[in-house]
Amino acid sequence: MKNRLLLLIPIISLFASSCTDDITGLNTDTKRPTYTEANYLFTNAEHAMVDQVTSTSVNYNVFRLFAQHWAEVQYPQESQYDLTGRKIPDTHWLVYYRDVLRDYKEARNLLVSQKANFVGTAEEAIAIDNKIAIIDIVSAYSYGILVDTFGDVPYTQALDILNYPLPQYDDAQTIYKDLIAKLTAASNSLDTSAGSFGAADLIYGGNTASWAKFANSLRLRMAINMHDVDAAYATTQANAAITDGIFTSSADGAYMTYASTQPNANPLYVDLVASGRNDFIPADTFVNKLNALQDPRRAKYFTEFPEGSGQYLGGKYGSVNVYGSFSHITTTIQAPTYPGVLLTYSEVEFLLAEAAERGITSDSPATHYNNAVTASLQDWNVSNTDIAAYLTKPEVAYATAAGTWKQKIGEQAWIAYYNRGFEAWTSYRRLDFPALVAPAGTFNDITEVPKRYSYPGIEQTLNKTNYQAAISKLGNDKVTTHVFWDKF
């Protein structure tokens, strides 16, 4: 994984004042300035965006639990699908709309205004255009997460509280197509010979070529998501994304390395170490699968139980567990500087394997599958010898692994997406593998793994008319109702 220092960039620049007889500024509140810079807003939004997908706090992100990578210890409510006790959908919604997308929009507005009144060099003008394109890319990523989580969401009227204090919900499939169009335009408009945000960009350090690859890889992912509902459109978009240039190695992945100290340390460190709590352990669903395969990533993902035994034991998913009676989460991902992840080369290769099986490309599914598994193993520092041995196991080899292509790809993707709960949950919903089962006791007697979040309670209260129109179209607001692309 790429290491990139997290730079702590202030929200405002304060200017020292000198002695003067001029009293015209005495009524200016210097502690509440009315102006900021696009770079600062971009950094804050980017940080919040990665935090939300990385966090394991049950107030923010329960996707590792939905994917059954982790189980809970003394408080298993979220593993039993209680989303309303802690208002989890409200927080997820709020973070993306308020802390991420709103700041991106304000940053973009500042850049557009700067461009309209620009005085500077040609290179500086190109950098402004590159910044705008990058904001369009990360905004598309964030809106895509909202659609994949809820379904229909506010889009065309969102983030404009003066004109649309109660925004309408847009059709999810229409949003998806518009996001793909914006990603295409943004990736094509980037001038990769020029700079952008520089150190204010915590993911790629302003590298425009890397952002272009990210945009195209994200287009590929969204096109694969859509294939079951609009195969012709998805095929066209997936091939266009591949042609424009997607990830080709692990070095291309989108990672943000955190700082060594709070409040800018990795949220996992905050939740698992600094909190002094022991709330999570590996889930038996996941550990049992890796045990059956003798998967070499076990030692990278979990601690041994008992210690020194070479054995691994997961806690019962959806139940109360005793922390000291099971394997624990490895210290690797608990380091304060451990990177947050948005998209990896391994994931892109799994998507290409799907594309081949779906008839989108004429590539070899087995080749992309092997590339994907290999990249995941390499990302976790598994030796080349162990990688070669793993790929030849009859239970792993593409020609002999059990089930349909969806099962082969789905189960290996699930293993590779460890610590990436949202992507693991999304892959499960699209492929229906692995065959995850809801625990015996669940909130409101839910009988299957959730397929979406219910809408935030605050929307039901403050934006009631538009909320009711959205659920009328969806059929209900249940967590078991599928989002538009989850056809089967």
C-alpha positions as CSV (number, residue, x, y, z in Angstrom):
1,M,0.0,0.0,0.0
2,K,1.2,3.5,-0.7
3,N,2.3,5.6,2.2
4,R,1.4,9.3,2.1
5,L,1.7,11.6,5.1
6,L,-1.4,13.2,6.2
7,L,-0.9,17.0,6.2
8,L,-2.8,18.9,8.8
9,I,-4.0,21.9,6.9
10,P,-5.8,24.7,8.8
11,I,-9.2,25.8,7.8
12,I,-8.2,29.5,7.7
13,S,-5.2,31.7,7.5
14,L,-4.9,34.3,10.2
15,F,-2.9,37.4,9.5
16,A,-1.0,39.2,12.2
17,S,-2.1,42.8,12.8
18,S,0.2,45.7,13.3
19,C,-0.3,48.8,15.4
20,T,-2.4,51.4,13.7
21,D,-4.8,54.2,14.3
22,D,-7.3,52.8,11.9
23,I,-10.3,51.6,13.9
24,T,-12.5,50.5,10.9
25,G,-11.8,46.8,11.5
26,L,-12.7,46.7,15.2
27,N,-16.1,45.2,14.4
28,T,-14.6,42.4,12.4
29,D,-14.7,39.0,14.3
30,T,-11.4,37.4,13.3
31,K,-12.3,34.2,15.0
32,R,-15.3,33.7,12.7
33,P,-13.9,34.6,9.2
34,T,-16.3,34.7,6.3
35,Y,-13.8,33.5,3.7
36,T,-11.8,30.3,3.3
37,E,-9.9,28.6,0.4
38,A,-10.9,25.8,-1.9
39,N,-7.9,23.7,-0.9
40,Y,-8.9,23.7,2.8
41,L,-12.5,22.7,2.1
42,F,-11.3,20.0,-0.3
43,T,-8.9,18.6,2.4
44,N,-11.6,18.5,5.0
45,A,-14.1,16.8,2.8
46,E,-11.6,14.3,1.5
47,H,-10.6,13.4,5.1
48,A,-14.3,13.1,6.2
49,M,-15.0,10.9,3.1
50,V,-12.3,8.4,3.9
51,D,-13.1,8.5,7.6
52,Q,-16.7,7.5,7.0
53,V,-15.8,4.4,4.9
54,T,-13.0,3.5,7.3
55,S,-14.6,3.9,10.7
56,T,-15.8,0.9,12.7
57,S,-17.8,2.9,15.2
58,V,-21.3,1.5,15.3
59,N,-22.5,5.1,15.3
60,Y,-21.0,5.6,11.8
61,N,-20.3,2.4,9.9
62,V,-21.6,-1.1,10.5
63,F,-20.7,-2.6,7.1
64,R,-17.9,-4.9,8.4
65,L,-20.7,-6.4,10.5
66,F,-23.1,-6.6,7.5
67,A,-20.4,-8.4,5.6
68,Q,-19.9,-10.8,8.6
69,H,-16.2,-10.1,8.7
70,W,-16.5,-9.1,12.3
71,A,-18.8,-9.9,15.2
72,E,-19.6,-7.9,18.3
73,V,-18.8,-8.8,21.9
74,Q,-21.2,-7.6,24.6
75,Y,-23.4,-5.4,22.5
76,P,-24.5,-7.3,19.4
77,Q,-27.4,-5.1,18.4
78,E,-25.9,-3.9,15.1
79,S,-25.1,-7.5,14.1
80,Q,-28.7,-8.2,14.7
81,Y,-29.6,-5.4,12.3
82,D,-30.8,-2.7,14.7
83,L,-30.1,0.5,12.7
84,T,-32.4,2.8,14.5
85,G,-31.2,2.5,18.1
86,R,-28.2,4.6,17.3
87,K,-29.7,6.4,14.3
88,I,-27.0,4.9,12.1
89,P,-28.7,5.9,8.7
90,D,-29.0,9.5,10.0
91,T,-25.3,9.7,10.7
92,H,-24.2,8.1,7.4
93,W,-26.5,10.5,5.5
94,L,-25.4,13.5,7.4
95,V,-21.7,12.9,7.0
96,Y,-21.9,12.5,3.2
97,Y,-24.3,15.4,2.6
98,R,-23.0,17.9,5.2
99,D,-19.3,17.1,5.8
100,V,-18.3,15.7,2.4
101,L,-20.5,16.8,-0.5
102,R,-21.3,20.3,0.9
103,D,-17.6,21.1,1.3
104,Y,-16.8,19.8,-2.1
105,K,-19.5,22.0,-3.6
106,E,-18.3,25.1,-1.8
107,A,-14.7,24.3,-2.9
108,R,-15.9,23.9,-6.5
109,N,-17.8,27.2,-6.4
110,L,-14.7,29.0,-5.1
111,L,-12.7,27.5,-7.9
112,V,-15.2,28.4,-10.6
113,S,-15.3,32.0,-9.3
114,Q,-11.5,32.1,-9.2
115,K,-11.4,30.9,-12.8
116,A,-13.9,33.5,-13.9
117,N,-11.7,36.3,-12.5
118,F,-8.4,34.6,-13.1
119,V,-5.1,36.5,-13.4
120,G,-2.1,34.3,-13.6
121,T,-0.1,31.8,-15.7
122,A,-1.5,29.3,-18.2
123,E,-0.2,26.5,-16.0
124,E,-2.1,27.9,-13.0
125,A,-5.2,28.1,-15.0
126,I,-4.9,24.4,-16.0
127,A,-4.4,23.5,-12.3
128,I,-7.8,25.2,-11.5
129,D,-9.5,23.1,-14.1
130,N,-7.8,20.0,-12.8
131,K,-9.0,20.8,-9.3
132,I,-12.6,21.2,-10.5
133,A,-12.4,17.8,-12.3
134,I,-11.1,16.0,-9.2
135,I,-13.9,17.5,-7.1
136,D,-16.4,16.1,-9.6
137,I,-14.7,12.7,-9.3
138,V,-14.8,12.5,-5.5
139,S,-18.3,14.0,-5.4
140,A,-19.5,11.2,-7.8
141,Y,-17.8,8.6,-5.5
142,S,-19.7,10.0,-2.5
143,Y,-23.1,10.2,-4.3
144,G,-22.5,6.6,-5.5
145,I,-22.1,5.5,-1.9
146,L,-25.4,7.1,-0.9
147,V,-27.3,5.5,-3.8
148,D,-25.7,2.1,-3.0
149,T,-26.8,2.5,0.6
150,F,-30.3,3.9,0.3
151,G,-31.5,3.8,-3.3
152,D,-33.2,7.0,-4.4
153,V,-31.7,10.0,-2.7
154,P,-31.7,13.8,-3.1
155,Y,-29.4,14.8,-6.0
156,T,-30.5,17.6,-8.4
157,Q,-32.0,19.6,-5.5
158,A,-29.4,18.5,-2.9
159,L,-27.0,21.0,-1.1
160,D,-29.1,24.0,-2.1
161,I,-30.9,24.8,1.2
162,L,-31.9,28.3,0.1
163,N,-33.8,27.2,-3.0
164,Y,-34.6,23.6,-2.0
165,P,-34.7,23.3,1.8
166,L,-36.8,20.1,1.4
167,P,-35.1,18.4,-1.7
168,Q,-36.9,15.8,-3.8
169,Y,-35.4,12.3,-4.2
170,D,-34.1,11.5,-7.6
171,D,-34.4,8.1,-9.3
172,A,-31.3,6.0,-8.3
173,Q,-30.6,4.6,-11.8
174,T,-30.8,8.1,-13.3
175,I,-28.4,9.4,-10.7
176,Y,-26.0,6.5,-11.5
177,K,-26.0,7.3,-15.2
178,D,-25.4,11.0,-14.5
179,L,-22.5,10.1,-12.2
180,I,-20.9,7.9,-14.8
181,A,-21.3,10.7,-17.3
182,K,-19.6,13.2,-14.9
183,L,-16.8,10.7,-14.2
184,T,-16.2,10.3,-17.9
185,A,-16.1,14.0,-18.5
186,A,-13.8,14.6,-15.5
187,S,-11.3,11.9,-16.4
188,N,-11.2,13.0,-20.0
189,S,-10.7,16.7,-19.0
190,L,-7.8,16.1,-16.6
191,D,-4.5,17.5,-18.0
192,T,-2.1,14.9,-16.6
193,S,0.9,17.0,-17.5
194,A,-0.2,19.7,-15.0
195,G,-0.8,19.8,-11.2
196,S,-3.8,20.2,-9.0
197,F,-4.2,20.3,-5.3
198,G,-0.7,19.2,-4.4
199,A,-0.2,18.4,-0.7
200,A,-3.8,19.4,0.0
201,D,-4.8,16.2,-1.7
202,L,-4.4,13.5,1.0
203,I,-5.0,10.5,-1.4
204,Y,-2.9,11.1,-4.5
205,G,-0.9,14.3,-3.6
206,G,-2.5,16.1,-6.6
207,N,-1.4,13.5,-9.1
208,T,-3.9,14.0,-11.9
209,A,-2.9,10.8,-13.8
210,S,-3.8,8.8,-10.7
211,W,-7.1,10.6,-10.3
212,A,-8.0,9.8,-14.0
213,K,-7.3,6.1,-13.3
214,F,-9.4,6.2,-10.2
215,A,-12.3,7.8,-12.1
216,N,-12.2,5.2,-14.8
217,S,-12.0,2.4,-12.3
218,L,-15.0,3.8,-10.5
219,R,-16.9,3.9,-13.8
220,L,-16.1,0.3,-14.3
221,R,-17.4,-0.6,-10.8
222,M,-20.6,1.3,-11.3
223,A,-21.1,-0.2,-14.8
224,I,-20.7,-3.8,-13.4
225,N,-23.2,-2.9,-10.6
226,M,-25.7,-1.9,-13.3
227,H,-25.2,-4.9,-15.7
228,D,-28.2,-6.9,-14.4
229,V,-30.6,-4.1,-15.0
230,D,-29.2,-2.5,-18.2
231,A,-26.7,-4.8,-19.8
232,A,-26.3,-2.8,-23.1
233,Y,-25.6,0.4,-21.3
234,A,-23.3,-1.2,-18.7
235,T,-21.3,-3.0,-21.4
236,T,-20.7,0.2,-23.3
237,Q,-19.7,2.1,-20.2
238,A,-17.5,-0.7,-18.8
239,N,-15.6,-1.0,-22.1
240,A,-15.2,2.8,-22.4
241,A,-13.8,2.9,-18.8
242,I,-11.3,0.2,-19.6
243,T,-10.2,1.9,-22.8
244,D,-9.7,5.2,-21.0
245,G,-7.4,3.6,-18.5
246,I,-8.1,1.8,-15.2
247,F,-5.8,0.5,-12.3
248,T,-3.1,-1.8,-13.6
249,S,-1.1,-2.4,-10.4
250,S,-1.5,-2.1,-6.6
251,A,0.5,1.2,-6.8
252,D,-2.6,2.7,-8.5
253,G,-4.9,2.1,-5.5
254,A,-6.7,5.0,-3.7
255,Y,-5.3,5.1,-0.1
256,M,-5.1,7.8,2.5
257,T,-2.4,7.3,5.2
258,Y,-3.4,8.9,8.5
259,A,-1.3,10.8,11.0
260,S,0.2,9.2,14.1
261,T,-1.8,11.2,16.6
262,Q,-5.4,12.1,17.2
263,P,-7.6,13.6,15.9
264,N,-6.1,12.6,12.6
265,A,-5.2,9.0,13.3
266,N,-7.0,6.2,11.6
267,P,-10.5,5.8,13.0
268,L,-9.8,2.1,13.6
269,Y,-7.0,3.0,16.0
270,V,-9.4,5.4,17.7
271,D,-12.2,2.7,18.0
272,L,-10.0,-0.3,18.7
273,V,-7.1,1.0,20.7
274,A,-7.4,4.6,22.0
275,S,-11.0,3.9,23.2
276,G,-9.7,1.1,25.5
277,R,-12.7,-1.0,24.5
278,N,-12.9,-4.5,23.2
279,D,-16.1,-4.4,21.1
280,F,-15.2,-6.5,18.1
281,I,-13.7,-9.9,17.2
282,P,-13.5,-11.8,13.9
283,A,-16.8,-13.5,13.0
284,D,-17.1,-17.2,12.8
285,T,-18.7,-17.0,9.4
286,F,-15.5,-15.5,8.0
287,V,-12.9,-17.3,10.1
288,N,-14.5,-20.7,9.3
289,K,-14.2,-20.1,5.6
290,L,-10.6,-19.1,5.8
291,N,-9.9,-22.1,8.0
292,A,-11.4,-24.4,5.5
293,L,-9.1,-23.0,2.8
294,Q,-6.1,-22.8,5.0
295,D,-5.9,-19.2,3.7
296,P,-2.5,-17.6,4.3
297,R,-4.2,-14.3,5.0
298,R,-5.4,-15.7,8.4
299,A,-2.3,-14.7,10.2
300,K,-2.5,-11.2,8.6
301,Y,-6.2,-10.8,9.5
302,F,-6.4,-12.4,13.0
303,T,-4.5,-13.5,16.0
304,E,-4.1,-17.1,16.8
305,F,-6.4,-18.7,19.4
306,P,-5.1,-20.2,21.6
307,E,-2.0,-18.0,21.2
308,G,0.8,-20.0,19.5
309,S,-1.5,-22.8,18.4
310,G,-1.6,-21.9,14.7
311,Q,-5.4,-22.1,15.0
312,Y,-8.0,-19.4,14.6
313,L,-11.5,-19.1,16.2
314,G,-14.2,-16.6,15.3
315,G,-16.9,-15.4,17.6
316,K,-20.5,-16.3,16.9
317,Y,-22.0,-13.7,14.6
318,G,-25.1,-11.9,15.9
319,S,-24.6,-13.2,19.5
320,V,-22.9,-12.0,22.7
321,N,-19.3,-13.2,22.8
322,V,-16.5,-13.2,25.4
323,Y,-13.6,-11.3,24.1
324,G,-10.9,-13.5,25.6
325,S,-12.4,-16.7,24.2
326,F,-11.7,-16.0,20.5
327,S,-9.1,-14.8,18.0
328,H,-8.7,-11.0,17.8
329,I,-8.3,-8.5,15.1
330,T,-4.7,-8.2,14.0
331,T,-2.6,-5.3,15.3
332,T,-1.7,-4.5,11.6
333,I,-4.8,-2.5,10.9
334,Q,-4.9,-0.9,14.4
335,A,-1.8,1.3,13.7
336,P,-2.7,5.0,13.9
337,T,-1.1,5.6,10.4
338,Y,-2.7,2.6,8.7
339,P,-4.2,3.8,5.4
340,G,-7.9,4.2,4.7
341,V,-8.9,2.6,1.4
342,L,-11.3,3.7,-1.3
343,L,-10.5,1.4,-4.3
344,T,-7.8,-1.2,-4.9
345,Y,-6.2,-2.9,-7.9
346,S,-7.4,-6.3,-6.5
347,E,-11.0,-5.0,-6.7
348,V,-10.6,-3.8,-10.3
349,E,-9.3,-7.3,-11.3
350,F,-12.3,-9.0,-9.7
351,L,-14.5,-6.6,-11.6
352,L,-12.7,-7.5,-14.8
353,A,-13.3,-11.2,-14.1
354,E,-17.0,-10.4,-13.7
355,A,-16.9,-8.4,-17.0
356,A,-15.4,-11.4,-18.8
357,E,-18.1,-13.8,-17.4
358,R,-20.9,-11.3,-18.2
359,G,-19.7,-11.2,-21.8
360,I,-18.7,-7.5,-21.5
361,T,-15.2,-8.4,-22.6
362,S,-13.6,-11.4,-24.3
363,D,-10.9,-11.7,-21.6
364,S,-10.1,-14.8,-19.6
365,P,-12.1,-14.7,-16.4
366,A,-9.6,-17.1,-14.8
367,T,-6.7,-14.7,-15.6
368,H,-8.4,-11.7,-13.9
369,Y,-9.5,-13.9,-11.0
370,N,-5.9,-15.0,-10.4
371,N,-4.7,-11.5,-10.8
372,A,-7.2,-10.3,-8.2
373,V,-6.4,-13.0,-5.6
374,T,-2.7,-12.5,-6.2
375,A,-2.9,-8.7,-5.7
376,S,-4.9,-9.2,-2.4
377,L,-2.3,-11.7,-1.1
378,Q,0.5,-9.4,-2.1
379,D,-1.2,-6.4,-0.4
380,W,-1.1,-8.4,2.8
381,N,2.6,-9.4,2.4
382,V,2.0,-13.1,1.7
383,S,5.1,-14.7,0.2
384,N,5.2,-15.6,-3.5
385,T,5.6,-19.3,-2.5
386,D,2.4,-19.3,-0.5
387,I,0.6,-17.4,-3.2
388,A,1.5,-20.0,-5.8
389,A,0.4,-22.8,-3.5
390,Y,-2.9,-21.1,-2.7
391,L,-3.9,-20.6,-6.3
392,T,-3.4,-24.3,-7.1
393,K,-5.7,-25.5,-4.3
394,P,-8.7,-27.2,-5.9
395,E,-11.0,-25.2,-3.6
396,V,-9.4,-21.9,-4.9
397,A,-8.3,-22.6,-8.5
398,Y,-10.9,-21.1,-10.9
399,A,-11.4,-24.3,-12.9
400,T,-12.1,-26.4,-9.9
401,A,-13.5,-24.2,-7.2
402,A,-17.1,-24.9,-6.2
403,G,-20.1,-23.4,-7.8
404,T,-20.9,-20.9,-10.5
405,W,-18.7,-18.0,-11.5
406,K,-20.7,-15.8,-9.2
407,Q,-19.8,-18.1,-6.3
408,K,-16.1,-18.4,-7.3
409,I,-15.6,-14.6,-7.7
410,G,-18.0,-13.7,-4.9
411,E,-16.3,-15.8,-2.2
412,Q,-12.8,-14.8,-3.1
413,A,-13.7,-11.1,-3.4
414,W,-15.4,-11.3,0.1
415,I,-12.1,-12.7,1.5
416,A,-10.0,-10.0,-0.3
417,Y,-12.3,-7.2,0.8
418,Y,-11.5,-7.8,4.5
419,N,-11.5,-4.5,6.4
420,R,-13.5,-3.0,3.5
421,G,-16.9,-3.6,4.8
422,F,-18.9,-1.5,2.3
423,E,-17.3,-3.1,-0.7
424,A,-17.7,-6.6,0.7
425,W,-21.4,-5.9,1.4
426,T,-21.9,-4.5,-2.1
427,S,-20.2,-7.4,-3.8
428,Y,-22.3,-9.8,-1.7
429,R,-25.5,-8.0,-2.8
430,R,-24.5,-8.0,-6.5
431,L,-23.4,-11.6,-6.7
432,D,-25.4,-13.2,-3.8
433,F,-22.2,-14.9,-2.6
434,P,-21.0,-15.9,-0.2
435,A,-24.3,-17.3,1.1
436,L,-24.6,-15.2,4.2
437,V,-27.3,-16.0,6.7
438,A,-29.0,-13.7,9.2
439,P,-28.4,-14.7,12.9
440,A,-31.2,-16.5,14.8
441,G,-32.2,-13.4,16.7
442,T,-32.6,-10.1,14.8
443,F,-34.2,-6.7,15.3
444,N,-37.8,-6.7,14.1
445,D,-37.4,-10.4,13.2
446,I,-35.4,-9.6,10.0
447,T,-34.8,-12.9,8.3
448,E,-32.0,-12.0,5.8
449,V,-28.9,-9.9,5.7
450,P,-29.9,-6.2,5.0
451,K,-29.8,-5.1,1.4
452,R,-30.0,-1.3,2.1
453,Y,-30.3,1.2,4.9
454,S,-33.7,2.5,5.8
455,Y,-34.0,6.3,5.3
456,P,-32.9,8.5,8.1
457,G,-35.5,9.3,10.8
458,I,-35.0,13.0,10.4
459,E,-36.0,12.7,6.7
460,Q,-39.2,11.1,7.8
461,T,-39.9,14.0,10.1
462,L,-38.6,17.1,8.3
463,N,-38.8,16.1,4.6
464,K,-41.9,13.9,5.0
465,T,-43.6,14.5,1.6
466,N,-40.5,13.7,-0.4
467,Y,-39.7,10.8,1.9
468,Q,-43.1,9.3,1.4
469,A,-42.8,9.7,-2.4
470,A,-39.5,7.8,-2.3
471,I,-40.8,4.9,-0.3
472,S,-44.0,4.7,-2.3
473,K,-41.8,4.2,-5.4
474,L,-39.6,1.8,-3.6
475,G,-42.5,-0.1,-2.1
476,N,-41.4,0.2,1.5
477,D,-38.6,1.4,3.6
478,K,-37.4,-2.0,4.8
479,V,-33.7,-2.9,5.0
480,T,-34.5,-6.1,3.0
481,T,-35.7,-4.2,-0.1
482,H,-33.1,-4.2,-2.9
483,V,-31.6,-1.1,-4.4
484,F,-32.2,-0.7,-8.1
485,W,-29.1,-2.6,-9.4
486,D,-29.6,-5.6,-7.0
487,K,-32.0,-7.4,-9.3
488,F,-31.7,-10.9,-7.9
